[in-house]
């Protein structure tokens, strides 16, 4: 017996279609066309030396061959650079965490008058916009080569990051508690201690610990412009075509970041 | 229970922490401070440089003022190149990061080995800074925007891949099961069951990463990987401070603009 197709008596049902993020087909296809046009335009305007790029593959093979095996024989240099990076990250996170408290409070619109708020937010925006390396270059000019410039660079970015998070947390606090404590006639410091700190402290600590792990990552790069740490060793090894030592440094950085991330996740889980 | 024991267990005055907790807390504080002090003192810092730091800073500020506004006309090309590097790098990232995320998510990977490979790619990509990737790719492709695009891509794969992998791990498994039960192939499950669920996350993180990448590509030129960083680096090295301040203003404007664009796009998506 052959199976007969079921008839619904409603003719052919409309074809099933996936739900699209952008529903208007004209906008969707226009966007796709725009992306294509952009790709052609940008590839056309970029000054790419295609001849040199074509050499890239054999070069990459050559570099990889020279990188292997990683050379850990200068481990004392490697260890000193890594230790300096870790120290820079620790110092910058600690002082950044402390200094971020006043900045963060000043950046909370519900606690401070408008002019203070604008100044604090201005600082946060300004220091967030410029990449660490630009800031590091300026600190190297001012404080000379060495880890001090690196610590200050990481300090500035830590302050702006932690204080931005803190300010947003304070602004997102439910207003009830704030009003209740204010109604008892509490002074501003009392308000901070009894109302603000219990509500934002756990997240503040979490953000600071996260920043420690971010600082470890960034401390490996400020050295490229001479601000100390393992980055300085790395840049030097690259410019001497010392690729097997470079790979040793890169592997050290990867494991350092991995440990830092693991530690930061562990602490944040403990805090929760 | 004697009244004495009772009083010890339920004291008249309420305290938030027991003495043991207080001791532990102070031990933590002491440890953290000790670590911070050790870090500062063990570093090889020339404190002598601090003495004239304010003079140096003031000197630099006076040299940077006023900005040489006419110089801005020459900045268009490197600025556009910076944006191109960030955008093309981000586009390339999306193409690579999705398969890697698919490997690195526990519920879509093939076996423990492929999962480990996926995770390792993500960790390695994220651990190495964009500028360090830039160093590497300048050695491979020679100086220029091509090295910058690759550097951006290699750093962003870890960022995008990690967030997308987390999104894949949290998808609604009912939908996937329903599609599997219709007898679809593995690829179809991925395309119809999983991709639409994580698409908003992919769009959102891509736009977010694009805006970070604009900031990163502004310094890629320091290692020769194209963009406005090349101009900035040479201006600093030749002490043309009035041009430096124009370049900084231009970078500031572009980064602010990209942050605004990215924030408004993300608000519309989510």
Interface residues (C-beta under 8 A of the other chain):
Chain A: X18 X19 X21 X35 X38 X39 X42 X43 X45 X46 X47 X48 X49 X52 X53 X55 X56 X59 X60 X63 X83 X84 X86 X87 X88 X90 X91 X94 X95 X125 X126 X129 X130 X131 X133 X134 X137 X138 X141 X142 X143 X144 X146 X147 X148 X151 X217 X218 X220 X221 X224 X225 X228 X231 X234 X235 X238 X250 X253 X254 X256 X257 X258 X261
Chain B: X32 X33 X35 X36 X38 X39 X40 X42 X43 X44 X45 X46 X47 X49 X50 X53 X56 X57 X60 X80 X81 X84 X85 X87 X88 X91 X123 X124 X126 X127 X128 X129 X131 X132 X135 X136 X139 X140 X141 X142 X144 X145 X146 X192 X196 X199 X200 X203 X215 X216 X218 X219 X222 X223 X226 X232 X236 X248 X251 X252 X255 X256 X259 X269
